[in-house]
Amino acid sequence: MIEGSVSANGMASSSYPLSAAGVGAAPERDDALVRAVVHAVEVTGAHTGSVFLLSGDHRSLVVAASCGTPPSLLSGWRRIPVNSRMPVAEACRSGRMVHLAGAEETMRRFPQLSIALPYPFGSASVPVRAGERTFGAIAVVWTPRPDGTGLSRAQRGQLRSAADRLGTALAGLRARGTLGEYDERTAPVLVPLPSAPAIRVGLFDWNLDTGALTADDELCAIFGIAPRAFDGRAATLAAYIEPADLPGFGSAARAAVEEGHLLAHRLRILDGRGGHRVVELWGRVPESPDDSEASCHLVGAVLDSGSGMAAVAAIERLADGFFALSPDGRLAYANHSLEDLLRVRQDELLGRRPWDILPWLADPVYEDRYRAAAVSQQPVSFLVRRPPDEWLVFSLHPGAQGMTGWASRVRQPVPAGTGPGAPVTEEGPPISSAPPPAAPRVGSLYRVLTLGSALTAAATADEVFDAVAEQLLPAFGGQKLAIAVVEEQRLHLLAQRGYSKRFLARFEGTPLHARLPVTDALTSGVPLFVESREQLRESYPGLMVGHTNSWAFLPLIASNHPVGACILGFDDIHRFPDEERGVLTALGGLIGQALERARLYDAEFALARGLQDALLPHRLPTLPGLHVTGRYLPGTRGMDIGGDWYDVIPTGDEVALIVGDVEGHNVPAAAAMGQLRSAMRAFIAAGHRPSDVVAGTNRLHMDLDPVLLASCCYAQFHPRSGIVRIVRAGHLPPLLRLPDGHTKILDVPGGPLLGIDATARFPESELRLAPGSVLALYTDGLIERRDSDIGSDVERLRGSLARLGGGGLDELADGLLRDACHVSPDRADDIALLLTEYAPPR
């Protein structure tokens, strides 16, 4: 792991972080990241800050630098999908700050995040941008304030400024070609929170023969002397030392010089108020080719730990266990009483996480208690059961530099049924026997929640694949994904990303009894994780592996039978820890259920669309003097079929042009549409006038006791004369594009909807079209737009007809559909469109 450092004032140190390859490969970038994350924490008063940068494929946000709480604490969130419902991802996508004052606002706006991190905290995420380019985002986390407010306006402005400066710096590096590549394999720069030094160190060079002593400013400050006032004499410093300590110190210094060994001595320094404090003096004889000169010199340091040594000595005398944890949860200090309490030697504890070395602390609930204290920065006390039946109480007190804790035996009865991790109040152990839930690691839980939510919204099998690809690949760092489905006991590819066709061709049409990794995983129902090519070749000799180095073969099981398989591939060797294997296994179950549901939907959808297609004209007639084209586009949401239709019916010298819409999106709507279409055809074939055709259709619709209402627009065109007669029944007005490109709305009078009044009259309007004119009949799905009135929607369509009408009729129809889909990408209504161009022979 790459590590950076900051000095006491928060500025980056001059030494660059080390990596496996030597000195950091991108020092300018690392310096910019350190400055940004430290400044973001300082101006907001946060206890944690992180910089996320976009990966090379722009699918993931990866932790590039972290100040305070390390990324390892929030395991699984080192890499976040850009399209996920996370504040930092939303800030990156939207280009706006996401400010969450506390737990209540977080729950309201990001409920899945609150479930995965059920702790009180406030957060802000701001994009890192330069011009139109987005590099990533900065996120900070703070302890929520009692009044529920978050960052002030000034703090939010300073946070934006920090992000903007970082964006400018990264853009400059990119322009010079020194930004470097950043992906999941690049270790983040970890920066401790700025703090005052706990120990002061002063340096000296002392000539024992002359008494001359060279001291730095820090050593003068330790002795309480202004640096400019120090005269360079050892006797001057001696006046500040407890007189009783001077003879022993002088003897130890001479012995060190004469015998050439290390000097280590404690001294008491007078504080000027009648008291003193203890410092440590360390010195050595410097090496020199001139032995005579070296023999009278000591160089070394004076260490002033303040009250630290006294505090440590006091803690060591206590019967309770005391300890200190670093920000990533590792034990940095443990007194001897803790050794006795935990029954583990101190050297086995230090540098390790307690739950990693003590089996009875391995329950996830204990790590969750630690995580709760670290994220919320609030004290947490809880019970721990040490086998066979002894209870301990642990108390954690978080701070900017880590966490202090104490542990003790519980000396009063613990209620029967109390679970591990149960909270402890000032009054003692809980009176309730219900234990808190044992939470899995938060990153793992969030992955399950996020993919589950995406799969819930996926209706078709293709949408299931897209959801899996968008969530699974960036979350686990994979580069390749394939999903195959089971049909007639064979595997068939549904969709894939990243794999070569040659690799997947080996699996296409494979019977389930074949001995391949994907079929073995599917028939056994147990995921297969392959971490290297050698492992795959050893188990499956002769199998082509391509350029992939690791694989996860996940069986997709639903209703106790196999529905397919998911193959996740990694370009680099990928290790699958137990937790990751468990998460992928759980996700395989979710994907299997969603895929089975989606395939059933696809089958029913195909049947429903087939029924509707049968009710629509398969081809339009070729007519002299007219060019006609029609389009039907189903709604983007829901499986149900609709009642939109269009028709073109030649009648001798004339042609009938019809567009209609039955309310609803179900089989009854399609049935009513079929009845109306047949009725209109019958009345037209009988030679009725346009107004009588619509009136007769309305009466027939009423006689059939309609439950659904319908609208239609009927135009009867005479190609030789260019005359068109139009009748509307509760339908939108047709549009006309003139030969010169101008368009207008034909606001012709109309009657009511079909199915309201059996005696209703439907007025007939007549107009003559000029050669080259285009008549447009359509249903409301073409113009519908949320939060807009129908008049402005029709006007918008008129503008599109004018703008797009320079090419052929088919090109015009496709352009109008594209505009409609762009304005309402999630529209629920179907679209029917009929365009007729008057093109008489010359």
N, C-alpha and C positions, 0 to 999 in steps of 0.2 A: 504494500500500500504506500502511495506517495504521501509524504507529510510535509507541510509547510509550517512556518512559525511566524509569530508576530512579537514585537517587543511590547514593553509595558504600555506604550502609548498607542498600540494597535497598528503600527505601520509594519509592513512586511520587512523581514530581515533580508540582509544582503546575500545570504547563502540560499542557493536554489535547492528544491527538493531532489532527493535521489530516487532513481528508479532502477529497474533491473538492468537497464542499458547504461547506467552511469548518471551523469548530471541530467536534470530535467530537460526533455527535448524541446519544450516550448516555454522558456522562462518568462518571456514578456507576457504571454497569455496567462501564465500562472500568477504573475504579479498583479495583473489587472483583475483576475478573479479574487485574489486575496483582498486587495484594496476594496473591491465592491462589496464582498460579503461582510467584512469587518465593519465597514462604514454603515451598511444597511442595519446591522445589529445595534451599532452605537446610537444612530439617530432615532431608532424606533423603541429602544429600551427592551428589545426582544432577548430571549435567552437562547434562541436558535435561529440560524439563518443558513440558507442553501442557495447555490446557483445551479440551475438546470440548463444544460445546453442541448440543442437538437442533435440527434444522431445523424450520421451521414445520409440515411434514407428518409429522414424527416418523419419517421413513424414514432419515435420515442423521444422523451425528455430524460436525460441522464444526469445524475448528480455530478457536477464538475468540481464544486468546492463547497465545503460545509464548515460553519463556525458554531461552536457549542455542541449540541447534541449530534453525535455522529450518525451517518446513514444506517449503520449497522443496527441502531436501536429500532428503527422502523424497518425491520427486515422485509425484503420483497419490494420496497419502494425506491430502490436505487435507480430503477428504470420505470418510467410511467408512460403508457401509451398517450400519444398526443390527442387522440379523440376520446379519451376517457373522461368521466365525470369527476375530475379532481380540480380543485381551485387553480393549481399551478398550470394544468393543461388548458383550462378555460381562459386563463389570462393570456397564455401563449396564442391560442386560437383567435380570441376576440381582439387582442391588442389593448385591452383595458385592465385596470387594476381590479382584483377581486378581494374585497375587504370584508372580513368576517369578525365582528366585534367579540363574539363569544360563542358558547355552546349552543344557545338557542338559535342564533342566526345560522350557524353551521348546520344544525339539524334541519332547518327549514329549507335551505338552499342546496345542501349536499347531504341528504339523509344517509346514503350509503357510507360516506366518510364518517359520519357520526356513529354509525353502527360498528364500523371497524376500529374507530378510535374514540371510545366512549369516555373521554376525559375532558375536563374544562380547560379550554385554551382559546385564544384569539389568534387570527392569522391574517396575513396579507400577501398576495401574490401579484407581481407586477411584471409585464413583459420586458424583455431586453431587446431593443430594436435600434436600428439605424436606418432612417429613411423608410423604404418599403420592405427592407429585409428584417426578418425576425431571427434572432439567434437563440432565444430561450426565455427564461424567466428567473426572477429572484423571489424566494418565499421566506418570510420571517414568521416566527411563532412566539407569542408572549403569554404570560400569566394573565388571565382575565381580570379586569378591574372590578371592584365591588359595585360601581355605578353602572356597569354594563357597557360603557363606552369603549371604543377601540382606539385607533390612532387618531391624533388630532390632524387638522387640515395641514398644519405645517409639517408634521411628521410624514404624512402621506406624500406631500410635495418633495420632501428630502429623499424619501424612498424612490420616488420616480426619478429624481435627479441622479441617484446612485445607479439606477438601471440604465438611464440614458448615457451616462458617462461610460459605463461598461460596454454598451452597444457601440458607441463611437470608437472606443479602443479596439474592440473586436473587429469592427469594420476596417479600421486602419491596418490591423495585422493581416486581415484577409486581402486587402488591396496590395500589400507588399509581399503576399505569398508566404507569410510566417505564422499564420494562424494555426496551421496544422490540422490534422484530422482528429475528430473526437467521436468515439463510439463507446459501446458498453465495456470494451476491454481496457479503456483508459482509466486508471485509478484516480479517484478524486483527491483534491488537495484538502487536507484537514487542518483547520486553524483553531487553536484554543481561543476562548473568549479573552479579551484584554483584561488584565488585572494588575494590581500593584504587586511587586515582587515580595514573596513571603520571607526571603532570606537576603540580607545584604552582604556583599562580598567586597572587601577592600584589599588591594594589592600593595606589596612593599618590597623594597630592596634595602637590606640593613648591613652596613659595614661595622662589625663589632669592634674593630680596632679604633676607628675614628669616632664612632657614635653617629656617623651620618646616616640618615634614613630617607630614602625617597618613597613617598606615599602618593597614591592616587586620590582623587577627590572623594571617592566613596569611603576610603579608610579614614580620611579626615572627618567626614560626616559621622562615622561610627563613634569616633572619640569626642565628637562635639566641638570640633575646631573648624573655623572657616578656612577653606583651602588656601586662600591668599595670606592668611595669618600664620600658617605653619612655617617654622623656620628651618625645617629639614634636620632637626636634631632628635635623636631617640629619647633624650632626657625630657624633651617637651611632652612627648606622648606618655612617658613614664609617670608624669605628674597626675595623669588621669586614671592610673591604675591603683587598685586597692593596695596600700603599702605592704600589707602582710603577704601579698602574692608576689612581690618583686624579687625577693631572694630566690625562691624556688624557680621562678621563671628564668632569671639570669643563669642559674646553674644548669637548667635544662637546655638553654640556648648554647652555652659553651660546650656542653657535652655533645650536642648535635653537630657542632662544627668540628670538634676534635675527633669524634668517632665516625663522622660522615653518615649518620643515620637521619631519618625523618623526624622532625620536631612536631609533636602534637600536644598542645597544652591548653588548658582552660584558664581564663583570666576573668577577674571581676573588674568592670569599668565603673567608675563613680559617675552617678547621674546628676550631680550638683544639687540634689535635694535631700541628701543624707542617705540615699539608697544606692544600689548598684544593679547592674545586669551582667550576665555571663556571656562571654564570647569565646570562640575557639580560634586558636592560632595554629596555623599549619605552615611549616617551612622546610626547606631543603637546601643543601649545599649545591650551588650550580656547578656544572661541569666546565672546566677551563683548562687549556694547555698549561697555564701558569698556576701550578699547585699552590704556591705561596699566596697568591692573590685570592684564590678560591677559598683558602682555609679560613678566612676571616669574614666571609660573606654568607648571609642567609637571604633567600628570596622566598616569598610565600604569600599567604592570604590570611585575613582575619574574617571569620564568619560570624555574623550577628543574626541569629534566628529569632530575635525578639523573645517572646514568651513561649516560643514553640517547643524548645527542649523541656521547659518546666511543665508544659501542658502534656507532652508525651509521657514524661515521668509520672505525672499525676494519673493519667489514664491507665498506665500500666499497673498502678496500685489498686484499681477498682476491680470488684468481683464480677461486674457485668462485662459482656463482650462489646467492644467498640471497634469500628472499622470505617474505612474510607473507600469509596468507589470512584473510579475515574469516569468520565462522561460516557464511555462505552460499556460500563458495568463491570469492569475488572477491579479486583481488590488491590488497592494501592497501599493500604495499611491495615493491620489487624493486631490488636493487643493480645497478650498471652491468655487472657481470660476467654477470648473468643476461640482460641485453640482448644481449650478444655471443653467449652460449650459445644462446639461442632465436632470434637474428637478428630481433628485433622491438624497436622503440623503446619506451622506458619509458612514454611517454605513451599508447601504444596498449595497453599491458598493464594499467595501473592501472584499477581499477574494473570489470574484466572477468574472467570465468572463463576459465582457460587453455584448456580444451577447447572453448570457444566461438569463440576467435579463431585458434587454431592448428590447421589441418586434420589434421596428423599426430598431434594429441592428441585427436582427436574419437572415437577408438575407445572404446566404452562401458566397456571394461575399465579404462581409466585413471580415469574418473570413479568406477568401482566401488572402486578402490584408495583414492581420497580418501574415499569414503563409509565404507569399512571403518575408516579411521582415526578419522573423526568419530563414528561410532556406538560403536565399542569404546573410544575414547580411548586407543588404544595405537599406538606408532610403526609405520609401514609404509614399507618400501623396495622399489622395483621398477625394472625396466628399461623404457626408452622408446627406440623406434627412430625416429630422425630421418632422413627421406629425404636422400640415396638409401640410404646404408648405414652410418650413424653411430649408435652406441649411447650413450645417456645414462643415468645412474642418478639417480633422484629419491628423496628421503627426506622423509617427512612426520612432524611431531611435534605432535600435537594438544594443546590446552589449553582451559581454560574460555572464553577470549576469542577463540579462533580457532585458527590453525595456523601453525607455522613450518616452513619447508622449505628444503632446499638441493638443488642440482643440479650434476652434474659429468660430464665425459666419462669413459667407461669406458676405462681405459688397459691392460686386459688382454684377451686374446681371449675373445669370447663364443661358447659352443658352437653349432655349426651346428643350425638348427632351433629355436632359442630363440624363444619367442613374446613378443609385446608384453605388458607388465604382469607378466612373470615376477618372482617375489620375489627379493630380494637378501639374503644373510646377511652376517655379519661377515667371513666368509671370501671374499666376492666374489660374482660372478654365479653362478647356479644351475648345478649339474652335470647336472641333468635338463633335457632339451630340451622337455618337455611344458609348454605355456603354461597358465595358469589360464583357466577358461572366461570368455568375454566376456559378462558379465551384462547383460541389458536393465535399464532402470530398474525399481527394486524395486516401485513402485506398479503398473506395468504388468504385471509378472510375477505379482503377487499377485491382480490382477483376473482374469487368465486361470486361475490355479489355483483361485480361489474359485468362479467360475462353472462351471468344468469339474467341480469336486466336486459342486456343486448339480445340474448336469445329469446326472451319473452316477446320482444318487439319484432322478431324475425318471423315472417309468415311463410315464405317459400324456402325451398332447399338452397337456392342460390343466396338468399339473404342470410340463412344460417351460416353458410361458408364465409360470406363477407364478414359477419359478426365475429366468427372465430379467428379469421385472419387478422382483423383489425385489433383484436384484444390479445390473442394468444401469442402471436409472433413478437410484438414489442415487449410484452410483459416478461417473457422468458428469454429474450435475446435470440430467438430462432430466425433463420433466413428463408426457410422453405416450409411449405404446408401443403398437404394433399388430403382430401377426404374422398373415400370410396364408399359406395353403397352396395348392399347385398341385393341381388336380383336373381332369383332362381338358383340359389346356392352358389352364386359366383360373384366376384367383386368387379364393380365397374366404376371408373373414375367419375366423380361428380364435378370436381373443380380442383385446381392446384395453383400455387404460386411458388416460383423459384426453382422447381425441380426440372431436370432435363426430361425430354420426351422419352429418351431411351431407358432411363431408370424406371419411369412409371409404366412404360409399355410392358415391363416384365410382370406387372401385377394385373393388368387389364384382362378381364375375363377369367381370372384365376379361380379355379374351384376352391371351396373352403377347406377341402381335405389336403390341398397342396402344402408341402412343407416350406413355408416362407415365414419371415418374421411377422408380417402383417396378418397372415392367416392363423399362425400359431397364437398370436395375441387375441385374435377374435374368437377362435374356437375355444380357447381356455378361459376367456373372460378376464385374463390377467394382463395388465400393461407390460410391455417389454421395453426396457431402457437399455440402449446400446451406447456405450461411451467412447468407442473407438472403432476404427475400421478393422483392426486386428480381431477384436471381440466378435464383430459381425462375420468376418471370414471364417473364424474358428467354428462358429455355430452353424454357418450356412456357406459351405465351400462353393466357390464358383459364382456367387451372387455378385453382380455388378454394383459397385458402390458409388461411382461418379466422384464428384468433388466434395461430397458431404463427409463429415468426420464423426458425427454423433446423431443418434436418432431416438425418438420416443414413439413407439407404436401403441396407440391407445385404442382399445376395443370400444365400440359404441353400442351399448346394450340398452334396450328399452323393452319393457314388459316381458323381461326374462328371455328375450331372443335377440340375436345380433342383427343390427340394422346397418352397420357400416364400420369403417375404421378411419382413424385420423393418424397421419404420419407427420410428425414434426421433425424438421431437420436443422442441423447446425453446421455452419462452415468450419468452425473451429471445434476442437475437442471440448465437450461440455460435460461437466460432472453433475449428476443428479442426486443431491442430498436427499435424505429421507423425507424431509418436509416438502421439498419440491415434488417428489414422487407422489406423495399423498395428495397434494393439490391437483396435479395433473390427472390423477386417478378420479378425483371428485369431479373435475371439469369434464372428463370423458363421459361420466354419467349424465351431466347436464346436456352435453352436446348430443348424446344419443337420444334423449327424450325429445329435444327440440327437432332433431332430424326426422324422427318418426312422425311427429306432428306435422312438420312441414311437407313431408312426402305425401301424407294423407291429404293435406290441403291442396298440394299440386294436382293430385289425381281428381279431387272434387272440382277444383278450379277448371281443369281441362274439360271435364264433362259439362260444366256450366257454360263455359265459353263456346264449346261445341254447339250447345243448344242455341245460344244467341247467334252464333255465326250462321246457323242454318236458317234463321229468321231474317237475315240480312241478304241483300242481293250479292251473288258471288262475282258477277261482272256487270258493268253498266253497258247499255246498248250503244252502238255507234250510230250517231244521228247526223244527217246532212245539215250543215249550217250551224251546228253546235258542237262545242267541246265540253265534256262533262267529266268531273272527277269527284270522288267521294272518299271520306275518311271516317273511320270509327276507332276511337281510342278508349279502352276501359279505364275506370278509375284506378288510382294508385293504391287505395286502401280498401281492404276487405275482399272477400272472395265472391260475394253475391253478384249476379248478373243484373243488368239494368234494362231500362225500357226505352233507350234512345234508338232511333232508327232513321234511315233515309231511303228514298226509293226514286227510281226514274222509270216512267211508264210511257212508251210511245202510243199515241192514239190517232192514227191517220196522219193528217198534216200537222198535228200538234204533239207536244210532249208534256207530261205532267211531272213536276219536280216537287218532291215532298220531303220535309224534315219534321220529325215529331219526337215527343218526350213524354213517357208515362212516369208518374212519380213513383219513387221507390227503387230499391236495388235488390230484387229478389226474383224468385221464379214467378210469382203472380204478376209482377211488373212485366216480365218478358212475355208471359202468356197474353196479357192485355195488349201489349205491343203487337203480337202476332195477329190478334183479332182485328185490331184497328187497321193494320196494314192490309189484311185480306179484305176488309170491308171497303176501304178506299179504292182498292183495285177493282172490286166489283162495281161500285158506283161509277168509276171512270170508264170501265169497259161498256157500261150501259149508255154512255154518251151524255151524262149530266153535266151541267154547268159547274164551274169551280165552287160557287157558293152552295149549290145543291149537294155537291159531293161532300162537303164538310158538314152541312146540316144533316144529311142522311147518315153519315158516320156517327154524328153525335146522338141521333135518335137510337140507332142500333146499340151504341154503347150504353145508353140509358136502359134499353130493354133488357140488356144482359145483367142488370142490377150491379153496376160497377162499384167497387170499393175504392178504386184508384182513379184520380183525375188525370187528364192528359192535355197536352198542348200540341199544336202543329201549325206549320206554315206551308200553304199549298200554292204553287205557282204553275199556271198553264201557259206554255210558251208556243207562239206561232212563228217558226223560223223564217218563213217567207216574208212576213210583214214586220217582224221584230216586236210584235205586240205581246205583252205578258200581262195576264190577269192574276192578281194575288189576293188570297184570302188568309186571314190570320185567326186562329182560335186560341187566345190567351198566350200567344207565343211572342218571342222577341222579334223586333223588326228586322227585315232583311237589309243587306247592305249592297250598294251598287258602286262599282269602280268604273268610271268613265274612260273613254279611249285616251284622253289627255293625262290620265293618272290621278285626277281628282276623285275623291270618294264622298259618298253621302249616305245618310241613314234614310231609308224609305219608311217614313213614319206613316204608313197606310193604316186606315181604321181597321179594327178587328173586333171579333166577338169574344164571348167568355170561353173559359176552359171547357173541354169536352167532358160531359158527365155531370154538369150542373143543372142545366135547364133543357128539357126535351123540345121546347118551343123556341129556343134561341135562334136568332137570325145572325148570319155572318156576312157582313158587307164585302163587296167585291170591288177591287181597285184595278184600274187599267193604265198602263203606261207603255210607251214605245222606246225600245232600246236602240242606241246607235251601234253600228258594227264595231267590234272590239271591246264592247262593254262586258263586265264580269258581274254576275249576280251571285251573292253569297247567302246561303241559308245555313243556319247553325243552331245548336242547342246551348243551354246556359253553361254547360261544362267548359265551353271554349273561353268564356269570359269571367267565370267566377273568381273572385279574389276576396280574401278575408278583410273585413273592416272597410268595405267599399260599397258605394251605391251602384245600382244597376245602370243608371245613366252614364256615369263616368266609365263603367266597364265597357259599355257599347261604344263609347267614344274612343276608348283606347284601342278597341278592335278595328274601328274605322281607320285610325292612324296606322295600325300595322298593315292593313290592306293596301293603303296608299304607299307605304314604304317598301313593301315586299313584292309589289305587283309588276315588276319590270321583266320577269322571266316567264317561263311556261306555267301552265295551270297546275301541274303536279308540284313544281317547285314552290308555287305560291301556297298550296295546301300544306305542304310539309313545313314551310316557314311559319305559318299561322299556328300549327301544332307546337312547334318548338317554342314560340313566344308564350303560348299558354302554359306549357310545362315549366318554363323558366319563372313565370310570375307565380304559379301555384304548384310547386313540386310535389306537395302532399295532398293534392286535390282529391276529394272523395267521389266526385261526379264523373259520369262518362261524357264523352264528346262525340257528337255527330256533326259532320260538316259536308256540305254539298256546294260545289262551285260550278257555275255554268258560264261559259264564254260564248258570246254571240259572234259567229264567224261565217257570215253568208258568203257563198262563192262570188267572185267578181267577174 
